[in-house]
Amino acid sequence: MSSLISRRSLVMGATIGAGALLAGCDKIAANPEARKILFMGEDMNRGLQRALTNRNALAPEFSPAQMSPIFRSNGTNNPGTAEYTAMVANNFAGYRLKVGGLVDRPLSVSLPQLRQMPSRAQITRHDCVEGWSAIGKWQGPKLGALLTTAGLQKSARYIVFTCADLFGGANYYESVDLVDAFHPQTILAWALNDQVLDVAHGAPVRLRVERQLGYKHAKYVMAIDAVASLAGIGKGKGGYWEDNVDYDWYAGI
């Protein structure tokens, strides 16, 4: 392959292209048969990335000198619910990250406990589906370590993240499969640019899944559940934007 075309840019182009097609073809997307054809591209994108890169291939990491002077926030800037507002006022002292579902040992982890876990720091680029990017330093424990502690059951296939912000009266959610859940750069970040995560960027805990587009990086994570299927969760497509705006569930870059 030409040095002018990286594997990352090839797959990212396929992802954004599929998203643009879905966004711009409402009449086609409304047709069940057409939608079936369109969403076949998502599986192709996932298969393409898995074929081009090995399971643990890393997203590019950068030097401190390359960090963006401003790392803009995206999506919700503050859940604004009474429960979340109370947690902020109490500096998240009462926060507990629940890990459950298809696990042998359900967990309830406080923020100090999460910060005491072995952590990974990584300087990576956040690529937003809206077209902007920023490079920042994220720090937190690997999601895979937490799932290993909880003990995934054999029937678990996906990891679902339930968040503090509400959309249409329901909690925002996202999901990944086990390949991305156990990727070495998939972390539960509690710090950005060597500072404790602030509200606008997802405090107290934000998912970082570095080989996927920004909307997969769920903010305000309250609960993590291992499930066998995404059916019956939200509208069954694996995330809020996937359910409501037809974003691809697999947003690999």
WOTA-V109329 format. One record per residue. RES is the residue in three letters. PHI is phi as a letter, one per 30 degrees, with the letter a starting at -180 (999 if undefined). NEAR is the number of other ideal C-beta (glycine too) atoms within 8 Angstrom. Layout:
((RES/PHI/NEAR) (RES/PHI/NEAR))
//
This chain:
((MET/999/5) (SER/e/4) (SER/d/4) (LEU/d/3) (ILE/b/7) (SER/d/5) (ARG/d/9) (ARG/d/9) (SER/d/8) (LEU/d/12) (VAL/d/14) (MET/d/10) (GLY/d/8) (ALA/d/12) (THR/d/14) (ILE/d/9) (GLY/d/8) (ALA/d/13) (GLY/d/11) (ALA/d/8) (LEU/d/10) (LEU/d/12) (ALA/d/8) (GLY/c/6) (CYS/b/9) (ASP/e/6) (LYS/d/6) (ILE/d/9) (ALA/d/11) (ALA/d/7) (ASN/d/8) (PRO/e/5) (GLU/d/6) (ALA/d/10) (ARG/d/11) (LYS/d/8) (ILE/d/7) (LEU/d/13) (PHE/d/9) (MET/d/8) (GLY/d/11) (GLU/d/11) (ASP/d/9) (MET/d/9) (ASN/d/15) (ARG/d/10) (GLY/d/8) (LEU/d/11) (GLN/d/12) (ARG/d/9) (ALA/d/6) (LEU/d/8) (THR/b/7) (ASN/d/4) (ARG/e/6) (ASN/c/6) (ALA/e/6) (LEU/c/8) (ALA/d/10) (PRO/e/7) (GLU/c/7) (PHE/b/9) (SER/d/5) (PRO/e/6) (ALA/d/4) (GLN/c/7) (MET/d/11) (SER/d/7) (PRO/d/3) (ILE/b/5) (PHE/c/11) (ARG/d/6) (SER/d/7) (ASN/b/7) (GLY/i/7) (THR/d/8) (ASN/c/6) (ASN/a/7) (PRO/e/10) (GLY/i/6) (THR/d/9) (ALA/d/5) (GLU/d/7) (TYR/d/13) (THR/e/9) (ALA/d/9) (MET/d/12) (VAL/d/10) (ALA/d/6) (ASN/c/8) (ASN/h/5) (PHE/i/10) (ALA/d/6) (GLY/c/7) (TYR/d/9) (ARG/b/7) (LEU/d/16) (LYS/c/10) (VAL/b/14) (GLY/b/11) (GLY/i/9) (LEU/d/10) (VAL/b/15) (ASP/d/6) (ARG/b/7) (PRO/e/8) (LEU/c/12) (SER/b/8) (VAL/c/9) (SER/d/9) (LEU/d/12) (PRO/e/6) (GLN/d/8) (LEU/d/14) (ARG/d/8) (GLN/d/5) (MET/d/9) (PRO/e/6) (SER/b/9) (ARG/c/11) (ALA/c/7) (GLN/b/12) (ILE/c/13) (THR/b/14) (ARG/c/9) (HIS/c/11) (ASP/c/9) (CYS/d/11) (VAL/d/11) (GLU/d/5) (GLY/j/4) (TRP/c/6) (SER/b/7) (ALA/a/10) (ILE/c/12) (GLY/b/12) (LYS/c/12) (TRP/c/14) (GLN/b/13) (GLY/l/13) (PRO/d/12) (LYS/d/11) (LEU/e/14) (GLY/e/11) (ALA/d/10) (LEU/d/15) (LEU/d/15) (THR/d/8) (THR/d/8) (ALA/d/14) (GLY/i/8) (LEU/d/12) (GLN/d/9) (LYS/d/4) (SER/d/6) (ALA/d/14) (ARG/b/8) (TYR/b/14) (ILE/c/15) (VAL/c/14) (PHE/c/12) (THR/c/11) (CYS/c/14) (ALA/d/11) (ASP/d/14) (LEU/c/9) (PHE/b/8) (GLY/i/4) (GLY/i/4) (ALA/c/7) (ASN/d/9) (TYR/d/14) (TYR/b/13) (GLU/b/14) (SER/a/14) (VAL/b/12) (ASP/d/9) (LEU/d/11) (VAL/d/8) (ASP/d/11) (ALA/d/12) (PHE/c/9) (HIS/d/13) (PRO/d/8) (GLN/c/13) (THR/d/15) (ILE/b/15) (LEU/c/15) (ALA/d/14) (TRP/c/13) (ALA/b/12) (LEU/b/12) (ASN/h/8) (ASP/i/5) (GLN/b/7) (VAL/e/6) (LEU/e/13) (ASP/c/8) (VAL/d/8) (ALA/d/7) (HIS/c/11) (GLY/j/13) (ALA/e/12) (PRO/d/9) (VAL/b/15) (ARG/b/16) (LEU/d/16) (ARG/b/14) (VAL/b/12) (GLU/d/11) (ARG/c/11) (GLN/b/12) (LEU/d/10) (GLY/e/9) (TYR/d/13) (LYS/d/12) (HIS/d/12) (ALA/e/13) (LYS/c/12) (TYR/h/16) (VAL/d/15) (MET/c/9) (ALA/b/10) (ILE/b/16) (ASP/b/11) (ALA/d/15) (VAL/b/14) (ALA/d/7) (SER/a/7) (LEU/d/12) (ALA/d/5) (GLY/i/5) (ILE/c/10) (GLY/h/10) (LYS/c/5) (GLY/i/9) (LYS/c/9) (GLY/j/12) (GLY/a/14) (TYR/d/10) (TRP/d/8) (GLU/d/12) (ASP/d/10) (ASN/c/8) (VAL/b/6) (ASP/i/7) (TYR/d/12) (ASP/d/13) (TRP/d/11) (TYR/c/9) (ALA/c/12) (GLY/d/10) (ILE/b/11))
//
